[in-house]
Amino acid sequence: MFKYTKNTLKKIEEIFKTQGYTVRYEKGSFTSGYCLVEDRKIVIINRFYDTEGRINTLLDILSVAEKIDESLFEEKEQKFYNQLMKAADKKEEENAGTETVTDEN
């Protein structure tokens, strides 16, 4: 697992940079916390998010981003990317396993 630190945030931003994305922090009226500008590889994150919010949002984007070319990663980036994807998969499984049960009697 990883920690929600500024260092982790920088590493994730570096992964996006390696893939040709520009990560910007702006204020705006995007409700999901981020905006992907089509065909321009620009990721815009809500600037008012704290470090944990920024990391979680970038991970959400990374898990749905198309055409991640892992051959562009250096060895350390590849290892970190793999850790992130495992953590994202685990988080997704945990969220899928939590069903809401209601008693309608």
NUVOZA-331804 format. One record per residue: residue number from 1; residue in one letter; x, y, z of N, C-alpha, C in turn. Coordinates in nm, 2 decimals, padded with zeros to 4 digits. Each point is the difference from the previous one (the first is absolute). Layout:
BEGIN
<pt seq="NUM" type="A" n_u="X" n_v="Y" n_w="Z" ca_u="X" ca_v="Y" ca_w="Z" c_u="X" c_v="Y" c_w="Z"/>
...
This chain:
BEGIN
<pt seq="1" type="M" n_u="00.08" n_v="-00.12" n_w="00.00" ca_u="-00.08" ca_v="00.12" ca_w="00.00" c_u="00.09" c_v="00.12" c_w="00.00"/>
<pt seq="2" type="F" n_u="-00.06" n_v="00.12" n_w="-00.03" ca_u="00.08" ca_v="00.12" ca_w="00.00" c_u="-00.06" c_v="00.10" c_w="00.10"/>
<pt seq="3" type="K" n_u="00.07" n_v="00.10" n_w="00.03" ca_u="-00.04" ca_v="00.11" ca_w="00.09" c_u="-00.05" c_v="00.12" c_w="-00.08"/>
<pt seq="4" type="Y" n_u="-00.09" n_v="00.07" n_w="00.06" ca_u="-00.05" ca_v="00.12" ca_w="-00.06" c_u="00.09" c_v="00.12" c_w="00.03"/>
<pt seq="5" type="T" n_u="00.11" n_v="00.01" n_w="-00.06" ca_u="00.10" ca_v="00.11" ca_w="00.03" c_u="00.02" c_v="00.08" c_w="-00.13"/>
<pt seq="6" type="K" n_u="00.06" n_v="00.11" n_w="00.02" ca_u="00.03" ca_v="00.09" ca_w="-00.12" c_u="00.10" c_v="-00.07" c_w="-00.09"/>
<pt seq="7" type="N" n_u="00.09" n_v="-00.09" n_w="00.06" ca_u="00.10" ca_v="-00.07" ca_w="-00.08" c_u="-00.07" c_v="-00.10" c_w="-00.09"/>
<pt seq="8" type="T" n_u="-00.10" n_v="-00.07" n_w="00.05" ca_u="-00.08" ca_v="-00.09" ca_w="-00.08" c_u="-00.08" c_v="00.07" c_w="-00.11"/>
<pt seq="9" type="L" n_u="-00.05" n_v="00.12" n_w="00.03" ca_u="-00.07" ca_v="00.08" ca_w="-00.10" c_u="00.10" c_v="00.04" c_w="-00.11"/>
<pt seq="10" type="K" n_u="00.12" n_v="00.03" n_w="00.03" ca_u="00.10" ca_v="00.04" ca_w="-00.10" c_u="00.03" c_v="-00.12" c_w="-00.09"/>
<pt seq="11" type="K" n_u="00.01" n_v="-00.12" n_w="00.06" ca_u="00.03" ca_v="-00.12" ca_w="-00.08" c_u="-00.12" c_v="-00.03" c_w="-00.09"/>
<pt seq="12" type="I" n_u="-00.12" n_v="00.02" n_w="00.04" ca_u="-00.11" ca_v="-00.03" ca_w="-00.09" c_u="-00.01" c_v="00.11" c_w="-00.11"/>
<pt seq="13" type="E" n_u="00.03" n_v="00.12" n_w="00.04" ca_u="00.01" ca_v="00.11" ca_w="-00.11" c_u="00.10" c_v="-00.04" c_w="-00.10"/>
<pt seq="14" type="E" n_u="00.11" n_v="-00.05" n_w="00.05" ca_u="00.11" ca_v="-00.04" ca_w="-00.09" c_u="-00.04" c_v="-00.11" c_w="-00.10"/>
<pt seq="15" type="I" n_u="-00.08" n_v="-00.10" n_w="00.05" ca_u="-00.05" ca_v="-00.10" ca_w="-00.09" c_u="-00.09" c_v="00.06" c_w="-00.11"/>
<pt seq="16" type="F" n_u="-00.08" n_v="00.10" n_w="00.03" ca_u="-00.08" ca_v="00.07" ca_w="-00.10" c_u="00.09" c_v="00.07" c_w="-00.10"/>
<pt seq="17" type="K" n_u="00.10" n_v="00.07" n_w="00.05" ca_u="00.10" ca_v="00.07" ca_w="-00.08" c_u="00.07" c_v="-00.09" c_w="-00.10"/>
<pt seq="18" type="T" n_u="00.04" n_v="-00.12" n_w="00.05" ca_u="00.06" ca_v="-00.10" ca_w="-00.09" c_u="-00.09" c_v="-00.04" c_w="-00.11"/>
<pt seq="19" type="Q" n_u="-00.13" n_v="-00.01" n_w="00.03" ca_u="-00.10" ca_v="-00.04" ca_w="-00.10" c_u="-00.04" c_v="00.12" c_w="-00.09"/>
<pt seq="20" type="G" n_u="00.06" n_v="00.12" n_w="00.02" ca_u="-00.03" ca_v="00.11" ca_w="-00.09" c_u="-00.12" c_v="00.09" c_w="00.05"/>
<pt seq="21" type="Y" n_u="-00.04" n_v="-00.02" n_w="00.12" ca_u="-00.11" ca_v="00.08" ca_w="00.06" c_u="00.05" c_v="00.12" c_w="00.07"/>
<pt seq="22" type="T" n_u="-00.07" n_v="00.10" n_w="00.00" ca_u="00.02" ca_v="00.12" ca_w="00.09" c_u="-00.10" c_v="00.00" c_w="00.11"/>
<pt seq="23" type="V" n_u="00.05" n_v="00.01" n_w="00.12" ca_u="-00.09" ca_v="00.00" ca_w="00.12" c_u="-00.01" c_v="00.14" c_w="00.05"/>
<pt seq="24" type="R" n_u="-00.12" n_v="00.06" n_w="00.01" ca_u="-00.02" ca_v="00.13" ca_w="00.04" c_u="-00.10" c_v="00.00" c_w="00.12"/>
<pt seq="25" type="Y" n_u="00.02" n_v="00.10" n_w="00.09" ca_u="-00.09" ca_v="00.01" ca_w="00.11" c_u="-00.07" c_v="00.14" c_w="-00.02"/>
<pt seq="26" type="E" n_u="-00.13" n_v="-00.01" n_w="-00.02" ca_u="-00.08" ca_v="00.12" ca_w="-00.03" c_u="-00.13" c_v="00.00" c_w="00.08"/>
<pt seq="27" type="K" n_u="-00.06" n_v="00.12" n_w="00.01" ca_u="-00.13" ca_v="00.00" ca_w="00.05" c_u="-00.10" c_v="00.00" c_w="-00.11"/>
<pt seq="28" type="G" n_u="-00.12" n_v="-00.06" n_w="00.02" ca_u="-00.09" ca_v="-00.01" ca_w="-00.11" c_u="-00.13" c_v="-00.06" c_w="00.05"/>
<pt seq="29" type="S" n_u="-00.09" n_v="-00.02" n_w="-00.09" ca_u="-00.13" ca_v="-00.05" ca_w="00.03" c_u="-00.02" c_v="-00.15" c_w="-00.04"/>
<pt seq="30" type="F" n_u="00.11" n_v="-00.07" n_w="00.00" ca_u="-00.01" ca_v="-00.15" ca_w="-00.03" c_u="-00.03" c_v="-00.07" c_w="00.13"/>
<pt seq="31" type="T" n_u="-00.11" n_v="-00.07" n_w="00.00" ca_u="-00.05" ca_v="-00.06" ca_w="00.12" c_u="00.08" c_v="-00.13" c_w="00.05"/>
<pt seq="32" type="S" n_u="00.06" n_v="-00.06" n_w="-00.10" ca_u="00.07" ca_v="-00.13" ca_w="00.04" c_u="00.14" c_v="00.02" c_w="00.06"/>
<pt seq="33" type="G" n_u="00.05" n_v="00.13" n_w="-00.01" ca_u="00.13" ca_v="00.02" ca_w="00.06" c_u="00.11" c_v="00.01" c_w="-00.10"/>
<pt seq="34" type="Y" n_u="-00.04" n_v="-00.04" n_w="-00.12" ca_u="00.10" ca_v="00.00" ca_w="-00.11" c_u="-00.06" c_v="00.02" c_w="-00.13"/>
<pt seq="35" type="C" n_u="00.08" n_v="00.04" n_w="-00.10" ca_u="-00.05" ca_v="00.02" ca_w="-00.14" c_u="00.11" c_v="-00.05" c_w="-00.09"/>
<pt seq="36" type="L" n_u="-00.03" n_v="-00.09" n_w="-00.09" ca_u="00.10" ca_v="-00.04" ca_w="-00.10" c_u="-00.04" c_v="00.08" c_w="-00.13"/>
<pt seq="37" type="V" n_u="00.10" n_v="00.07" n_w="-00.05" ca_u="-00.02" ca_v="00.07" ca_w="-00.13" c_u="00.03" c_v="-00.09" c_w="-00.11"/>
<pt seq="38" type="E" n_u="-00.10" n_v="-00.04" n_w="-00.08" ca_u="00.01" ca_v="-00.10" ca_w="-00.10" c_u="00.11" c_v="00.04" c_w="-00.10"/>
<pt seq="39" type="D" n_u="00.08" n_v="-00.10" n_w="-00.05" ca_u="00.10" ca_v="00.00" ca_w="-00.10" c_u="00.11" c_v="00.10" c_w="00.04"/>
<pt seq="40" type="R" n_u="00.01" n_v="00.05" n_w="00.12" ca_u="00.11" ca_v="00.09" ca_w="00.03" c_u="00.08" c_v="-00.05" c_w="00.12"/>
<pt seq="41" type="K" n_u="-00.03" n_v="-00.11" n_w="00.06" ca_u="00.07" ca_v="-00.06" ca_w="00.11" c_u="00.02" c_v="00.10" c_w="00.11"/>
<pt seq="42" type="I" n_u="-00.10" n_v="00.07" n_w="00.04" ca_u="00.00" ca_v="00.09" ca_w="00.11" c_u="-00.09" c_v="-00.05" c_w="00.11"/>
<pt seq="43" type="V" n_u="00.05" n_v="-00.01" n_w="00.12" ca_u="-00.09" ca_v="-00.04" ca_w="00.11" c_u="-00.01" c_v="00.12" c_w="00.09"/>
<pt seq="44" type="I" n_u="-00.12" n_v="00.04" n_w="00.03" ca_u="-00.02" ca_v="00.12" ca_w="00.09" c_u="-00.07" c_v="-00.05" c_w="00.13"/>
<pt seq="45" type="I" n_u="00.07" n_v="00.02" n_w="00.11" ca_u="-00.05" ca_v="-00.04" ca_w="00.13" c_u="-00.05" c_v="00.12" c_w="00.08"/>
<pt seq="46" type="N" n_u="-00.10" n_v="-00.02" n_w="00.08" ca_u="-00.06" ca_v="00.11" ca_w="00.08" c_u="00.12" c_v="00.04" c_w="00.09"/>
<pt seq="47" type="R" n_u="00.03" n_v="00.13" n_w="00.00" ca_u="00.11" ca_v="00.05" ca_w="00.07" c_u="-00.02" c_v="00.00" c_w="00.15"/>
<pt seq="48" type="F" n_u="-00.13" n_v="-00.01" n_w="00.05" ca_u="-00.03" ca_v="00.01" ca_w="00.14" c_u="00.01" c_v="-00.14" c_w="00.07"/>
<pt seq="49" type="Y" n_u="00.03" n_v="-00.10" n_w="-00.08" ca_u="00.02" ca_v="-00.14" ca_w="00.06" c_u="00.13" c_v="00.00" c_w="00.08"/>
<pt seq="50" type="D" n_u="-00.01" n_v="-00.07" n_w="00.11" ca_u="00.12" ca_v="-00.03" ca_w="00.08" c_u="00.09" c_v="-00.10" c_w="-00.07"/>
<pt seq="51" type="T" n_u="00.11" n_v="-00.04" n_w="00.06" ca_u="00.09" ca_v="-00.09" ca_w="-00.06" c_u="-00.06" c_v="-00.14" c_w="-00.03"/>
<pt seq="52" type="E" n_u="-00.08" n_v="-00.05" n_w="00.10" ca_u="-00.07" ca_v="-00.13" ca_w="-00.01" c_u="-00.10" c_v="00.01" c_w="-00.11"/>
<pt seq="53" type="G" n_u="-00.08" n_v="00.11" n_w="-00.01" ca_u="-00.10" ca_v="00.01" ca_w="-00.11" c_u="00.07" c_v="00.01" c_w="-00.13"/>
<pt seq="54" type="R" n_u="00.11" n_v="00.07" n_w="-00.01" ca_u="00.07" ca_v="00.01" ca_w="-00.13" c_u="00.05" c_v="-00.14" c_w="-00.05"/>
<pt seq="55" type="I" n_u="00.06" n_v="-00.08" n_w="00.10" ca_u="00.05" ca_v="-00.13" ca_w="-00.03" c_u="-00.11" c_v="-00.09" c_w="-00.05"/>
<pt seq="56" type="N" n_u="-00.11" n_v="00.00" n_w="00.08" ca_u="-00.11" ca_v="-00.09" ca_w="-00.03" c_u="-00.06" c_v="00.03" c_w="-00.14"/>
<pt seq="57" type="T" n_u="-00.01" n_v="00.13" n_w="-00.03" ca_u="-00.05" ca_v="00.04" ca_w="-00.13" c_u="00.09" c_v="-00.04" c_w="-00.11"/>
<pt seq="58" type="L" n_u="00.13" n_v="00.02" n_w="00.02" ca_u="00.10" ca_v="-00.04" ca_w="-00.11" c_u="-00.01" c_v="-00.15" c_w="-00.02"/>
<pt seq="59" type="L" n_u="-00.01" n_v="-00.07" n_w="00.11" ca_u="-00.01" ca_v="-00.15" ca_w="-00.01" c_u="-00.13" c_v="-00.04" c_w="-00.08"/>
<pt seq="60" type="D" n_u="-00.11" n_v="00.07" n_w="00.03" ca_u="-00.12" ca_v="-00.03" ca_w="-00.08" c_u="00.02" c_v="00.02" c_w="-00.15"/>
<pt seq="61" type="I" n_u="00.07" n_v="00.11" n_w="-00.03" ca_u="00.02" ca_v="00.03" ca_w="-00.14" c_u="00.10" c_v="-00.10" c_w="-00.06"/>
<pt seq="62" type="L" n_u="00.10" n_v="-00.04" n_w="00.07" ca_u="00.10" ca_v="-00.09" ca_w="-00.04" c_u="-00.06" c_v="-00.14" c_w="-00.03"/>
<pt seq="63" type="S" n_u="-00.10" n_v="-00.04" n_w="00.08" ca_u="-00.06" ca_v="-00.13" ca_w="-00.02" c_u="-00.09" c_v="00.00" c_w="-00.12"/>
<pt seq="64" type="V" n_u="-00.05" n_v="00.12" n_w="-00.05" ca_u="-00.09" ca_v="00.00" ca_w="-00.12" c_u="00.07" c_v="00.06" c_w="-00.12"/>
<pt seq="65" type="A" n_u="00.12" n_v="00.05" n_w="00.02" ca_u="00.07" ca_v="00.06" ca_w="-00.11" c_u="00.04" c_v="-00.11" c_w="-00.11"/>
<pt seq="66" type="E" n_u="-00.02" n_v="00.04" n_w="-00.12" ca_u="00.03" ca_v="-00.09" ca_w="-00.11" c_u="00.14" c_v="00.01" c_w="-00.04"/>
<pt seq="67" type="K" n_u="00.05" n_v="-00.11" n_w="-00.06" ca_u="00.13" ca_v="00.01" ca_w="-00.06" c_u="00.12" c_v="00.03" c_w="00.09"/>
<pt seq="68" type="I" n_u="00.00" n_v="-00.06" n_w="00.12" ca_u="00.12" ca_v="00.02" ca_w="00.08" c_u="00.11" c_v="-00.09" c_w="-00.06"/>
<pt seq="69" type="D" n_u="00.11" n_v="00.06" n_w="-00.04" ca_u="00.11" ca_v="-00.07" ca_w="-00.06" c_u="00.10" c_v="-00.02" c_w="00.11"/>
<pt seq="70" type="E" n_u="00.00" n_v="-00.12" n_w="00.05" ca_u="00.09" ca_v="-00.04" ca_w="00.11" c_u="00.14" c_v="00.00" c_w="-00.04"/>
<pt seq="71" type="S" n_u="00.03" n_v="-00.01" n_w="-00.13" ca_u="00.14" ca_v="-00.01" ca_w="-00.05" c_u="00.07" c_v="00.13" c_w="00.02"/>
<pt seq="72" type="L" n_u="-00.08" n_v="00.11" n_w="00.02" ca_u="00.06" ca_v="00.13" ca_w="00.02" c_u="00.05" c_v="00.02" c_w="00.14"/>
<pt seq="73" type="F" n_u="-00.04" n_v="-00.08" n_w="00.09" ca_u="00.04" ca_v="00.01" ca_w="00.14" c_u="00.15" c_v="-00.05" c_w="00.02"/>
<pt seq="74" type="E" n_u="00.06" n_v="00.07" n_w="00.09" ca_u="00.13" ca_v="-00.05" ca_w="00.05" c_u="-00.03" c_v="-00.11" c_w="00.10"/>
<pt seq="75" type="E" n_u="00.10" n_v="-00.07" n_w="00.05" ca_u="-00.03" ca_v="-00.12" ca_w="00.09" c_u="-00.07" c_v="00.04" c_w="00.12"/>
<pt seq="76" type="K" n_u="00.04" n_v="00.11" n_w="00.07" ca_u="-00.06" ca_v="00.05" ca_w="00.12" c_u="-00.15" c_v="00.04" c_w="-00.02"/>
<pt seq="77" type="E" n_u="-00.02" n_v="00.07" n_w="-00.11" ca_u="-00.14" ca_v="00.04" ca_w="-00.03" c_u="-00.08" c_v="-00.12" c_w="-00.03"/>
<pt seq="78" type="Q" n_u="00.05" n_v="-00.10" n_w="-00.07" ca_u="-00.08" ca_v="-00.12" ca_w="-00.03" c_u="-00.04" c_v="-00.07" c_w="00.13"/>
<pt seq="79" type="K" n_u="00.09" n_v="-00.01" n_w="00.09" ca_u="-00.02" ca_v="-00.07" ca_w="00.13" c_u="-00.11" c_v="00.08" c_w="00.07"/>
<pt seq="80" type="F" n_u="00.01" n_v="00.13" n_w="00.01" ca_u="-00.09" ca_v="00.08" ca_w="00.07" c_u="-00.14" c_v="00.00" c_w="-00.07"/>
<pt seq="81" type="Y" n_u="00.00" n_v="00.00" n_w="-00.13" ca_u="-00.13" ca_v="-00.01" ca_w="-00.07" c_u="-00.07" c_v="-00.13" c_w="00.03"/>
<pt seq="82" type="N" n_u="00.07" n_v="-00.11" n_w="00.00" ca_u="-00.05" ca_v="-00.13" ca_w="00.03" c_u="-00.06" c_v="00.00" c_w="00.14"/>
<pt seq="83" type="Q" n_u="00.07" n_v="00.06" n_w="00.10" ca_u="-00.06" ca_v="00.01" ca_w="00.14" c_u="-00.13" c_v="00.08" c_w="00.00"/>
<pt seq="84" type="L" n_u="00.00" n_v="00.11" n_w="-00.08" ca_u="-00.12" ca_v="00.08" ca_w="00.00" c_u="-00.12" c_v="-00.07" c_w="-00.06"/>
<pt seq="85" type="M" n_u="00.03" n_v="-00.08" n_w="-00.11" ca_u="-00.11" ca_v="-00.07" ca_w="-00.06" c_u="-00.05" c_v="-00.11" c_w="00.09"/>
<pt seq="86" type="K" n_u="00.09" n_v="-00.07" n_w="00.07" ca_u="-00.04" ca_v="-00.10" ca_w="00.10" c_u="-00.09" c_v="00.06" c_w="00.11"/>
<pt seq="87" type="A" n_u="00.04" n_v="00.12" n_w="00.05" ca_u="-00.07" ca_v="00.06" ca_w="00.10" c_u="-00.14" c_v="00.05" c_w="-00.05"/>
<pt seq="88" type="A" n_u="00.00" n_v="00.05" n_w="-00.12" ca_u="-00.13" ca_v="00.04" ca_w="-00.06" c_u="-00.09" c_v="-00.12" c_w="-00.02"/>
<pt seq="89" type="D" n_u="00.05" n_v="-00.11" n_w="-00.05" ca_u="-00.08" ca_v="-00.13" ca_w="-00.01" c_u="-00.06" c_v="-00.04" c_w="00.13"/>
<pt seq="90" type="K" n_u="00.09" n_v="00.00" n_w="00.10" ca_u="-00.04" ca_v="-00.04" ca_w="00.13" c_u="-00.12" c_v="00.09" c_w="00.06"/>
<pt seq="91" type="K" n_u="00.02" n_v="00.13" n_w="-00.02" ca_u="-00.10" ca_v="00.10" ca_w="00.04" c_u="-00.13" c_v="-00.03" c_w="-00.07"/>
<pt seq="92" type="E" n_u="00.01" n_v="-00.03" n_w="-00.13" ca_u="-00.12" ca_v="-00.02" ca_w="-00.09" c_u="-00.07" c_v="-00.13" c_w="00.05"/>
<pt seq="93" type="E" n_u="00.07" n_v="-00.10" n_w="00.04" ca_u="-00.06" ca_v="-00.13" ca_w="00.05" c_u="-00.07" c_v="00.03" c_w="00.13"/>
<pt seq="94" type="E" n_u="00.07" n_v="00.08" n_w="00.09" ca_u="-00.06" ca_v="00.03" ca_w="00.13" c_u="-00.13" c_v="00.07" c_w="-00.02"/>
<pt seq="95" type="N" n_u="-00.01" n_v="00.10" n_w="-00.09" ca_u="-00.12" ca_v="00.07" ca_w="-00.03" c_u="-00.11" c_v="-00.08" c_w="-00.06"/>
<pt seq="96" type="A" n_u="00.04" n_v="-00.10" n_w="-00.08" ca_u="-00.10" ca_v="-00.08" ca_w="-00.07" c_u="-00.05" c_v="-00.10" c_w="00.10"/>
<pt seq="97" type="G" n_u="00.07" n_v="-00.04" n_w="00.10" ca_u="-00.04" ca_v="-00.09" ca_w="00.10" c_u="-00.09" c_v="00.05" c_w="00.11"/>
<pt seq="98" type="T" n_u="-00.02" n_v="00.13" n_w="00.00" ca_u="-00.08" ca_v="00.07" ca_w="00.10" c_u="-00.14" c_v="00.03" c_w="-00.06"/>
<pt seq="99" type="E" n_u="-00.09" n_v="-00.10" n_w="00.02" ca_u="-00.14" ca_v="00.02" ca_w="-00.04" c_u="-00.08" c_v="00.06" c_w="00.11"/>
<pt seq="100" type="T" n_u="-00.10" n_v="00.08" n_w="-00.04" ca_u="-00.09" ca_v="00.06" ca_w="00.10" c_u="-00.12" c_v="-00.10" c_w="00.01"/>
<pt seq="101" type="V" n_u="-00.02" n_v="-00.04" n_w="00.12" ca_u="-00.11" ca_v="-00.09" ca_w="00.03" c_u="-00.11" c_v="00.08" c_w="00.08"/>
<pt seq="102" type="T" n_u="-00.12" n_v="00.00" n_w="-00.05" ca_u="-00.11" ca_v="00.07" ca_w="00.07" c_u="-00.10" c_v="-00.10" c_w="00.04"/>
<pt seq="103" type="D" n_u="-00.07" n_v="00.03" n_w="00.11" ca_u="-00.11" ca_v="-00.08" ca_w="00.05" c_u="-00.13" c_v="00.07" c_w="-00.03"/>
<pt seq="104" type="E" n_u="-00.08" n_v="-00.06" n_w="-00.09" ca_u="-00.12" ca_v="00.07" ca_w="-00.05" c_u="-00.12" c_v="-00.07" c_w="00.07"/>
<pt seq="105" type="N" n_u="00.01" n_v="-00.04" n_w="00.12" ca_u="-00.12" ca_v="-00.06" ca_w="00.07" c_u="-00.09" c_v="00.10" c_w="00.05"/>
